[in-house]
Amino acid sequence: MSLRKSWIASIALVMVLSLFLAACGGGGDSAGGGEDILIIGRGADSKSLDPIQVTDGESIKVTHNIFETLVKFKEDSTEIEPGLAKEWEASEDGKTWTFYLQEGVKFHDGTDFNADAVVYNFERWMDKDHPEHKGGEFIYYKGMFGGFKGDKGHVIKSVKALDEYTVQFELNYPQGPFLANLAMAMFGIASPEAVKKDPVAFNENPVGTGPFKFKEWKKGESITLVKNENYWREGLPKLDGLIFRSIPDNSARFTALQSGEIDLMDGLNTDDAKQVESNKDLQLFKRPPNTIGYLAFNMEKEPFNNKKVRQALNMAVNKEGLVKTFFGDLGEPAKNPIPPSLWGYNDEVKDYEYNPEKAKELLAEAGYPDGFSFDLWAMPEPRPYMPDGKKIAEYLQANFEKIGVKANIVSYEWLTYLEKTENGEHEAALLGWTGDNGDPDNFLYVLLDKDNAKKPAQNIAFYKSDELHDLLIKAQRLSDQEEREPLYLKAQEIIKEDAPWITLAHATPPVVAKASVKGYVPHATGSESLENVWIEK
Amino acid sequence: MIAYTIRRLLMLIPVLIGMSIITFSIIHALPGDPARAVLGERASAEQIAEVRESMGLDKPIYVQYFNYIGKLLQGDLGRSYITGREIAPELFTYLMATFELAIAAMLIAVFFGVNLGILSAWRQNSWVDYSAMMIALIGVSMPVFWLGLMEQWLFAQELGWLPSSSRLDARTMFEPITGLYVIDSIITGNWAVLGDAIRHLILPAVALGTIPMAIIARMTRSSMLEVMRSDYIRTARAKGLSEFWVIYKHTLKNAFIPVLTVVGLQTGILLGGAVLTETIFSWPGIGRYLYDAITSRDYQIIQSGILVVATIFVLINLIVDLLYAMIDPRIKYGRE
């Protein structure tokens, strides 16, 4: 055979092969074809499917559909509604809570959901000596309920089953956000039988009561859930299954959505949002904001111990411009530390107006007519609350320049950055927060109370206001939302006046879906149970 | 030959020990506390101390190292800091995914690279030669991520011929045996999955194989040109052997040694360096695994993963060295 002939032969071979593959293409996708399965694309794989061990958003998105909590958030707000508990009552002093459970609910492994199961879960979480207190650090239990059994600040004194469907919690002291905490998806009730089998491996074989059952986990690739045929809410879920696929690259994920490989995705590039709006096969959802991105002034250092200086810098920032440039449509300017989707948000608060002239005057009054210079710390990595810390720092730098204040941008590796800011080494630093439980306490107390200004501090402004502290503590000890609300409204006024931060923006993360996906409502907390979603044919 | 092989294997031991020390110390020299990486913005001092203790980070460095090596010798790569799961079984599935991709990419690279090289050597200085080398030049300079995104845009989004990501259609239920889906589906006779697996392989394999393809083409060309000038080739031609026979049997055999070196090196690089391709095509391979570990600062995975990849790299080099002797009997090792 001559070389020429051999070449023709190889080209022919390649063509035949492609034909074969193209033919396979027609029939290869048939598996599971007739069923309504929603395929969700996201940036990373889950880390654990034991909800109590979860600290990452990608894990909670999945467990939220497998597990249920005693009470839950309403579909479109952070208000509380019944979950596995159909009713509840609190004692006058807020220290005794009684929950009446749904009857006839079964876990996916066929065992009964009852008061003993609830008690078992709480004991596993709170008691470090419990035989199944294993598989992780129980970080959220500790964070939301003040530590573990025996710790000084621990909230829950005891959990008892009064009868098969009644559970009673005794608290060491009343906790304002108690119900909101219980509604967090991390506190999903797991099947005691399944946990006892192997508390560590439970994170790969989760068993709950939710609308979907765990089926398969291909690591790094996808997690498949199937419909729970015995789900206790009639007629739900509407879908036959959910598949969570990890596609790390934002552009590649968007391509997969456009080519029909996935039905819904998050993590859209800011630039692609326009393309979605003009494409009638796609729909864009904006998740209600649950974050705050801010610039904190270190009030222990000069000149930031001077209120007028902090107020002047607040006036120097063109917030609208900043948000438009860096968040596009996917964020809104912030005037309060808590996002507007939370109850207790004070819309009456007036933000500092953007007015460089007035800012200059104020600086002069404060004794800095010629301005000053300081180090402005910027996060090295994109965070959910701030897409690009360094660029935002540059924008602020230009704003401050106009009133004669010189900012030198400083940055460190992320973990070092956190460490140093907690220890107050900064003069002013960018940072932010993503809410846990939709309760104002979770923003205001954590980030701005004087209790949290001790190093290593979460209050990195080192803002210590006794007036604010009294309000926040009082609100923590009340359990009635209506009584707590005015206290938080007042708190936001105090904070605005004292200006420990420049509140910059609330991010509204985008979710894109095919136009045929119906009934999807993104929740502020970042995850949702998808039993009401269906696909229109 | 056997003695040489054994000697080479023994020489691996100090290399591996050296590598383990290097990976271990790099990780520990990095700024930032792994315990903080687990806790993020929500860390209190007390919590960090607790997590450090449960990770064994409160012990002296050398104790940590010997604990690590002790476990390593028993095949225990440790547990992930973040998920608490054992690393070894997880690493294995990711590794097999990378193997499948790297093998497919290498097949493409060798098939097209070698033939392209031969073609341009055979028609040296003709337009065939120039265009083949132009393709090679473009191939070697094209950024992988760009090529990958373009492939996805054209073949998945616009034409809809091939899927843009992952190893199988997400709806497919398939229980892997070896972790190489193409092999597994042939073993189980599941032809639908085989077709699906191959369709998913094509785009990432082409993206990943382009650079090695170009390098191999250039190497083959220059190596072929050199051998073609030798006397024995002229003799072969004079004997009246067909051109195909002269080129593929006589010339290629001797020209292949340098090509093989490149193939070996490139395979090693593909195994560890497929991060970009794996990320763009969401291929659950070792590069992705390490990339995720690095972004979440799961030091245990980084440490063990790098060690495994480095070991494989060393092993592949060893295999290439041994292959030389098989291809060219003139190459002798040791004192025989």
Interface residues (C-beta under 8 A of the other chain):
Chain A: M1 S2 L3 K5 S6 W7 S10 L21 A22 C24 G25 G27 G28 D29 S30 A31 G32 G33 I37 I39 A44 D45 K47 S48 Q53 T55 D56 G135 G136 E137 I139 K142 G143 V200 N203 E204 E216 K218 K219 G220 E221 S222 T224 I243 R245 S246 I247 P248 D249 S251 A252 R253 T255 A256 Q258 S259 G260 E261 I262 Y412 E413 W414 L415 T416 L418 E419 E422 L431 W433 P456 Q458
Chain B: P31 G32 D33 R36 A37 V38 L39 G40 E41 R42 A43 S44 A45 Q47 E50 V51 S54 I82 T83 G84 R85 E90 T93 Y94 A97 N115 L119 W122 G148 L149 Q152 W153 A156 Q157 G160 W161 L162 P163 S164 S165 S166 R167 D169 A170 R171 T172 M173 W191 A192 V193 L194 G195 D196 I198 R199 I202 S242 E243 F244 I247 T279 I280 F281 S282 P284 G285 R288 Y289 Y291 D292 S296 R297
